[in-house]
Structure formats: structure tokens, C-alpha cells
């Protein structure tokens, strides 16, 4: 029984460590792409690992019927997939700064935000531009801090490509809805005026609920402004939500090396635990004998 329990404990710890390792790898790959987008905004196509090894924990249960088939989000060749960046989303008050990939799929949401396929194009003057993002999984996902957003907060949307254009939006409301209500809310014809819609999962109101944040242009009937480069903006609230992103060089290694390290550490943990168990057992037996 001891051997079985030890094996179960070892496997559970390895799976937990792998989730953390995968989260760091997703974060590192995304940050590398963001740096390149800032330097050369006309470069909008990037390669990401086409493997479920770096999947987000629980992603299959998050309104999967709304996500496009992976092949709709990019062109696939071998072990990598090409994803197209169509813009950057920034919410200064929450320290959110994320790339927007064409298509809302499991793959695109692993590395930032996904543009909902049935919604309008970016800066459509009479449409609804909808993006989706994960919230949970170790605190470094795109919309982890989105529930802290307040009415009146500024949201900046930047279109990448050969011409960089930017527009400021303001949060006008946030709602909690079921996944079944989302297609109608997020679709292109859901709004009669230019709208930016942000969606993520929430559990505060019960499992399987979604939060929808509705934003409108800060200045009506004003086109996006062409800018020379992508720049971050200051918060209009003066405070920032705590950024819980990763800065752990320990995980900057390959999967095999990471598993080897975890296995060695867990081996010593098990030896220590076994030694402690024997010591406690001996003390208990001595007390029984004395009694």
C-alpha cells in the first residue's frame, strides 16, 4: 500500500509541476511575440507549438462550442502552427497588455486573446468587435484580473500591420451570462453602434458563467488614430491590480530536463517522508510498550 500511495503522490506532484511549467512556457512564448510586435508591428504571423502539452488546465470545459476548430485559426505544418496577430489590447488600470489573434480557438487563447469569428472586424463603426480570453490557471492568463474592471476604465485597442492605428474605448457595463447566451451577445449584429466586447469565465456567480464587458469609443464618430509605434498608456484610475505574472528562471528549460529535476526532488521528498514516518512509528510503538 505504501508503494502504491507513493506512486500516486509522485504522479500527482508531477502533473501539478507540469501545469506550472506549461503556464510558464505559454507566458514566455507570448511575451517573445509581444516584444517582436512592438519592434516590428508589420510582422503579424508567428509560430507556436501545435501540441496539447502546453494546454491550459480545464480549457476543454470553457464554452467549447464557441471556439472555432483549430484549423480555422491558422495554417498548420508539422509541430508548429502559424497564428496571425490582428491587434493589441491594453487596459492600463489592470495592467493588462495582450495580443489579439485571429480566431477564438483553444490554441489562440493559450497565447493571449482570440477574436470571436462571428463578430465584426476591428474598428467597425457599426459593429461589435469581440475578443475572448482565459482567466484562471496560475494567475498569468490574459484576463485573470478582468473581473476587477470598473465602469469608466479606459481600454486601448491597437490594430497591428503595416499601418498602426489606435483607438480609446471606455467601459460602460459588465454583465454575467450563461454560455448559451454568448453567441447572440458577441455576434456582429448584436450592437447598432461601434462596440468592443471582452469575455472571460467567472465562477463567483456559479460554475460555467461568463463575464461580458461592454466598451464604447471614448469619442463618438471618431476614426482610429494612426500612430508611429505601439506604446503603453498610464492608468486613468491611478492604481494597478497586482501583476501575478511569472519571472521564474527555474522553468526556462526543456520538458525532459524539467521532469528529470522534478523527479529527483520528489524522490528526496519521498525519502524524507518515509524517514519521518518510521521515526514517528517507532515513537508510537515505544509509548505502547511502556504503557
C-alpha positions as CSV (number, residue, x, y, z in Angstrom):
1,X,0.0,0.0,0.0
2,X,2.9,2.3,0.8
3,X,4.4,1.8,-2.7
4,X,1.0,2.5,-4.3
5,X,0.4,5.6,-2.3
6,X,3.9,6.9,-3.1
7,X,3.4,6.3,-6.8
8,X,0.1,8.1,-6.7
9,X,1.6,11.0,-4.8
10,X,4.6,11.1,-7.2
11,X,2.3,11.2,-10.3
12,X,0.0,13.9,-8.8
13,X,3.0,16.1,-8.0
14,X,4.5,15.6,-11.5
15,X,1.2,16.7,-13.0
16,X,0.9,19.7,-10.8
17,X,4.5,20.7,-11.6
18,X,3.8,20.2,-15.3
19,X,0.8,22.6,-15.2
20,X,3.1,25.3,-13.7
21,X,5.8,24.5,-16.3
22,X,3.3,24.7,-19.2
23,X,1.9,28.0,-17.8
24,X,5.4,29.5,-17.8
25,X,6.2,28.3,-21.3
26,X,3.0,29.8,-22.6
27,X,3.8,33.1,-20.9
28,X,7.4,33.1,-22.3
29,X,6.3,32.3,-25.8
30,X,3.6,35.0,-25.7
31,X,6.0,37.7,-24.3
32,X,8.5,36.9,-27.0
33,X,5.9,37.5,-29.7
34,X,4.7,40.8,-28.0
35,X,8.3,42.1,-28.0
36,X,8.6,41.4,-31.7
37,X,5.2,43.0,-32.4
38,X,6.3,46.2,-30.5
39,X,9.6,46.3,-32.5
40,X,8.1,45.4,-35.9
41,X,4.3,45.8,-35.9
42,X,4.1,44.8,-39.6
43,X,5.2,41.3,-38.6
44,X,1.9,39.7,-37.6
45,X,2.4,36.0,-38.2
46,X,4.0,33.9,-35.5
47,X,4.7,30.2,-34.9
48,X,3.6,28.5,-31.8
49,X,3.8,24.8,-30.7
50,X,0.9,22.8,-32.0
51,X,0.7,20.5,-29.0
52,X,-1.6,19.9,-26.1
53,X,1.5,19.6,-23.8
54,X,1.1,23.4,-23.2
55,X,-2.6,23.4,-22.9
56,X,-4.5,25.5,-20.3
57,X,-5.8,23.4,-17.4
58,X,-9.6,23.0,-17.9
59,X,-9.7,24.7,-21.3
60,X,-11.9,22.0,-22.8
61,X,-14.8,22.9,-20.5
62,X,-14.9,26.7,-21.2
63,X,-17.7,27.3,-23.7
64,X,-16.0,25.0,-26.2
65,X,-18.9,25.2,-28.6
66,X,-18.0,28.9,-29.1
67,X,-14.4,28.2,-30.1
68,X,-13.5,27.6,-33.7
69,X,-11.9,24.5,-34.9
70,X,-8.1,24.8,-34.6
71,X,-7.6,24.6,-38.4
72,X,-9.7,27.8,-38.7
73,X,-7.2,29.8,-36.6
74,X,-4.1,29.3,-38.6
75,X,-2.1,27.2,-41.1
76,X,-0.5,24.1,-39.6
77,X,2.7,22.4,-40.7
78,X,4.4,19.8,-38.6
79,X,4.7,20.6,-34.9
80,X,4.0,24.3,-35.2
81,X,1.0,26.5,-36.0
82,X,1.0,29.9,-37.6
83,X,-1.2,32.4,-35.8
84,X,-2.0,35.9,-37.1
85,X,-1.9,38.9,-34.7
86,X,-4.5,41.5,-35.7
87,X,-4.1,43.8,-32.7
88,X,-3.1,44.6,-29.1
89,X,-5.5,45.2,-26.2
90,X,-4.5,47.3,-23.2
91,X,-6.3,48.0,-20.0
92,X,-3.9,50.3,-18.1
93,X,-5.9,50.2,-14.8
94,X,-5.5,46.4,-14.6
95,X,-2.0,46.2,-16.2
96,X,-3.4,44.0,-19.0
97,X,-1.5,44.1,-22.2
98,X,-2.3,41.3,-24.6
99,X,-2.0,40.3,-28.2
100,X,-5.2,39.6,-30.2
101,X,-5.0,36.6,-32.5
102,X,-7.3,36.0,-35.4
103,X,-9.9,33.3,-34.4
104,X,-11.0,32.2,-31.0
105,X,-9.7,28.7,-30.6
106,X,-8.0,26.6,-27.9
107,X,-4.7,27.4,-29.4
108,X,-5.1,31.2,-29.8
109,X,-6.4,31.6,-26.2
110,X,-3.3,29.8,-24.8
111,X,-1.2,32.7,-26.0
112,X,-3.4,35.8,-25.5
113,X,-6.8,36.8,-26.7
114,X,-8.8,35.4,-29.6
115,X,-11.1,37.4,-31.9
116,X,-14.5,35.8,-32.0
117,X,-15.1,34.6,-35.6
118,X,-18.7,35.7,-35.9
119,X,-18.1,39.2,-34.6
120,X,-17.2,42.4,-36.6
121,X,-13.8,43.4,-37.8
122,X,-11.7,45.7,-35.7
123,X,-12.9,49.4,-35.7
124,X,-16.1,48.6,-37.5
125,X,-18.2,51.8,-37.0
126,X,-21.5,49.9,-36.7
127,X,-20.3,46.5,-35.4
128,X,-19.3,44.5,-32.4
129,X,-15.6,43.5,-32.2
130,X,-15.5,40.7,-29.6
131,X,-12.4,39.1,-28.0
132,X,-12.2,36.2,-25.6
133,X,-9.5,35.2,-23.1
134,X,-8.8,32.8,-20.3
135,X,-8.9,33.9,-16.7
136,X,-7.7,31.1,-14.4
137,X,-4.6,28.8,-14.4
138,X,-1.9,30.1,-12.0
139,X,-2.8,33.8,-12.4
140,X,-0.9,34.7,-15.6
141,X,-3.7,34.2,-18.1
142,X,-4.8,37.1,-20.3
143,X,-8.0,38.1,-18.4
144,X,-7.0,37.0,-14.9
145,X,-7.7,40.5,-13.5
146,X,-10.7,41.4,-15.8
147,X,-13.3,41.0,-13.0
148,X,-11.7,43.9,-11.2
149,X,-12.5,46.3,-14.1
150,X,-14.8,49.2,-13.3
151,X,-17.2,51.4,-15.3
152,X,-15.3,54.3,-16.8
153,X,-12.0,52.5,-17.1
154,X,-10.0,53.1,-20.3
155,X,-9.4,50.3,-22.8
156,X,-7.0,50.9,-25.7
157,X,-7.3,48.9,-28.9
158,X,-4.4,48.9,-31.4
159,X,-4.5,47.4,-34.9
160,X,-1.2,45.9,-36.0
161,X,0.2,45.6,-39.5
162,X,1.9,47.9,-42.0
163,X,-0.3,50.8,-40.7
164,X,-0.7,51.0,-36.9
165,X,-3.9,52.6,-35.8
166,X,-5.2,53.0,-32.3
167,X,-8.5,54.0,-30.5
168,X,-9.5,54.5,-26.9
169,X,-12.7,52.9,-25.5
170,X,-14.4,53.3,-22.2
171,X,-16.1,50.6,-20.2
172,X,-19.9,51.2,-20.0
173,X,-21.1,48.0,-18.3
174,X,-20.3,44.4,-17.4
175,X,-22.8,41.5,-17.2
176,X,-22.8,37.9,-16.1
177,X,-24.3,35.5,-18.6
178,X,-24.5,31.8,-19.4
179,X,-22.5,30.3,-22.3
180,X,-25.8,29.7,-24.2
181,X,-26.4,33.5,-24.3
182,X,-23.0,34.4,-25.6
183,X,-23.4,33.8,-29.4
184,X,-26.1,36.4,-29.6
185,X,-24.3,38.9,-27.4
186,X,-20.9,38.5,-29.2
187,X,-22.1,38.4,-32.8
188,X,-21.5,41.2,-35.3
189,X,-25.1,42.3,-35.3
190,X,-25.5,42.4,-31.5
191,X,-24.9,46.1,-31.4
192,X,-26.0,49.0,-33.6
193,X,-23.1,51.3,-32.7
194,X,-19.3,50.6,-32.6
195,X,-18.7,48.3,-29.6
196,X,-15.7,46.4,-28.1
197,X,-16.7,43.3,-26.1
198,X,-14.4,41.4,-23.7
199,X,-15.4,38.0,-22.5
200,X,-13.9,35.6,-19.9
201,X,-15.1,32.9,-17.5
202,X,-16.2,33.5,-13.9
203,X,-17.1,31.2,-11.0
204,X,-18.3,33.8,-8.5
205,X,-21.9,33.6,-9.8
206,X,-21.7,29.8,-10.2
207,X,-19.8,27.4,-12.4
208,X,-20.0,27.8,-16.2
209,X,-20.9,31.5,-16.1
210,X,-19.2,34.1,-18.3
211,X,-18.5,37.8,-17.7
212,X,-19.1,40.2,-20.7
213,X,-17.5,43.7,-20.5
214,X,-19.0,46.2,-23.0
215,X,-16.9,49.1,-24.1
216,X,-17.8,52.1,-26.4
217,X,-15.5,54.6,-28.1
218,X,-14.3,57.4,-25.8
219,X,-15.2,59.9,-28.6
220,X,-18.1,59.0,-30.8
221,X,-17.9,59.0,-34.6
222,X,-14.1,59.4,-34.4
223,X,-11.9,57.2,-36.5
224,X,-8.8,55.4,-35.1
225,X,-5.7,57.4,-35.0
226,X,-2.6,56.3,-37.0
227,X,0.5,56.1,-34.7
228,X,4.1,55.6,-35.5
229,X,4.6,52.9,-32.8
230,X,2.9,50.9,-30.1
231,X,3.1,52.5,-26.7
232,X,1.6,51.7,-23.3
233,X,-0.7,54.2,-21.5
234,X,-1.0,55.3,-17.9
235,X,-3.8,54.2,-15.8
236,X,-6.8,56.5,-15.6
237,X,-7.6,55.2,-12.1
238,X,-4.1,55.7,-10.6
239,X,-3.9,52.2,-9.2
240,X,-2.9,48.9,-10.7
241,X,-4.1,45.5,-9.9
242,X,-1.2,43.2,-8.7
243,X,0.5,41.6,-11.7
244,X,1.0,38.0,-10.9
245,X,2.9,37.1,-14.0
246,X,5.9,34.7,-14.0
247,X,9.5,35.6,-13.5
248,X,11.0,32.2,-12.7
249,X,14.2,31.3,-14.5
250,X,13.9,27.8,-12.9
251,X,11.4,26.9,-15.6
252,X,13.5,28.1,-18.5
253,X,14.4,24.6,-19.6
254,X,13.1,21.8,-21.8
255,X,10.3,19.4,-20.8
256,X,12.7,16.4,-20.3
257,X,15.1,18.4,-18.1
258,X,12.2,19.8,-16.1
259,X,10.7,16.3,-15.5
260,X,14.1,15.0,-14.5
261,X,14.6,17.8,-12.0
262,X,11.1,17.3,-10.5
263,X,11.6,13.5,-10.3
264,X,14.9,13.9,-8.4
265,X,13.3,16.5,-6.0
266,X,10.3,14.3,-5.4
267,X,12.4,11.2,-4.8
268,X,14.2,13.0,-2.0
269,X,10.9,14.3,-0.6
270,X,9.6,10.7,-0.5
271,X,12.7,9.5,1.2
272,X,12.4,12.3,3.8
273,X,8.7,11.5,4.3
274,X,9.5,7.8,4.7
275,X,12.2,8.5,7.2
276,X,9.9,10.8,9.2
277,X,7.1,8.1,9.1
278,X,9.5,5.5,10.5
279,X,10.6,7.8,13.3
280,X,7.0,8.5,14.3
281,X,6.1,4.9,14.1
282,X,9.0,3.9,16.4
283,X,7.9,6.5,19.0
284,X,4.3,5.3,18.9
285,X,5.5,1.7,19.5
286,X,7.7,2.7,22.4
287,X,4.9,4.5,24.1
288,X,2.6,1.5,23.6
289,X,5.3,-0.8,25.1
290,X,5.8,1.5,28.1
291,X,2.1,1.7,28.6
